[in-house]
Amino acid sequence: MNPSHRHSSPPQAAAHHSHETNEGQLPVHFEYHNPEATTVCVAGSFNDWHPHAKALHPRGNGEWSKDTTLAPGTYEYCLVVDGRFLPDPNAAETVPNPFGGHNSLLKVHAACLTPAAPAAPTSSSKNTLKPKP
């Protein structure tokens, strides 16, 4: 991670997941809203903190999104907005990081998902992980 990053309160971000895919991984959908952002990525323990490995795509009107897959587990992550590492402002749970800031937690669990019922909350984000439509 970038030891000089500063945390602020960026606009909304969220992560969602749905039904299990091949090889035990689950789809995860990241969303972020910030009309002033020029680049948005997500970096975390799931990608060795390399932000450009998971770049969000602009959808217009300040909306950004990224679909990916992750194995079940608990991950620390930050949003990287225009090069600045920021915790997810909607995360209900964060942990201190070694740089004096905080990382958000993302919990991905396959056991709570069934095709016939909505997923139970499985993230520490206020906008909990939910099945994609």
Residue pairs with C-beta under 8 A, 6 or more apart in sequence:
1 43
1 49
1 78
1 85
1 97
1 98
1 99
2 85
2 99
3 98
3 99
4 99
5 78
5 84
5 85
5 86
5 99
5 101
6 84
6 101
7 85
7 86
7 87
7 101
7 102
8 84
8 86
9 89
10 32
10 34
10 37
10 79
10 81
10 86
10 89
11 32
11 33
11 34
11 35
11 62
11 89
12 31
12 32
12 33
12 89
12 90
12 127
13 30
13 31
13 32
13 33
13 79
13 88
13 89
13 90
13 127
14 30
14 31
14 32
14 88
14 90
14 125
14 126
14 127
15 28
15 29
15 30
15 31
15 88
15 106
15 123
15 125
15 127
15 129
16 28
16 29
16 31
16 127
16 128
16 129
16 130
16 131
16 132
17 26
17 27
17 28
17 29
17 70
17 108
17 113
17 119
17 122
17 129
17 130
17 131
17 132
18 26
18 27
18 29
18 113
18 119
18 130
18 131
18 132
19 26
19 27
19 113
19 115
19 131
20 26
20 110
20 113
21 27
21 69
24 71
24 72
24 110
25 69
25 70
25 71
26 69
26 70
26 71
26 72
26 108
26 110
26 113
27 67
27 68
27 69
27 132
28 67
28 68
28 69
28 70
28 106
28 108
28 129
29 65
29 66
29 67
29 132
30 42
30 54
30 56
30 64
30 65
30 66
30 67
30 68
31 63
31 64
31 65
31 127
32 40
32 56
32 63
32 64
32 65
32 79
32 81
33 62
33 63
33 64
34 40
34 62
34 64
34 81
35 61
35 62
36 62
37 62
37 64
37 81
37 82
38 82
39 55
39 80
39 81
39 82
39 83
40 55
40 56
40 58
40 64
40 79
40 80
40 81
40 82
41 51
41 52
41 53
41 54
41 55
41 56
41 79
41 80
42 51
42 54
42 56
42 66
42 77
42 78
42 79
42 80
43 49
43 50
43 51
43 53
43 54
43 77
43 78
43 80
43 85
44 75
44 76
44 77
44 78
44 103
44 106
45 75
45 76
45 77
46 70
46 75
46 77
46 106
47 53
47 54
51 80
51 85
54 66
54 68
55 66
56 64
56 65
56 66
57 64
57 65
57 66
58 64
59 65
67 132
70 106
70 108
71 108
72 108
72 109
72 110
72 111
73 107
73 108
74 105
74 106
74 107
74 108
75 105
75 106
75 107
75 108
76 95
76 97
76 103
76 104
76 105
76 106
77 88
77 103
77 104
77 105
77 106
78 85
78 86
78 87
78 88
78 103
78 104
79 85
79 86
79 87
79 88
80 86
85 101
87 94
87 101
87 102
87 103
87 104
88 104
88 125
90 125
90 126
90 127
91 104
91 105
91 123
91 124
91 125
91 126
92 124
92 125
92 126
93 104
93 105
93 124
94 102
94 103
94 104
94 105
94 124
95 102
95 103
95 105
96 102
96 103
97 103
104 124
104 125
105 123
105 124
106 123
106 124
106 125
106 129
107 122
107 123
107 124
107 129
108 122
108 123
108 129
109 122
112 119
112 120
112 122
113 119
113 131
118 130
118 131
119 129
119 130
119 131
121 128
121 129
122 128
122 129
123 129
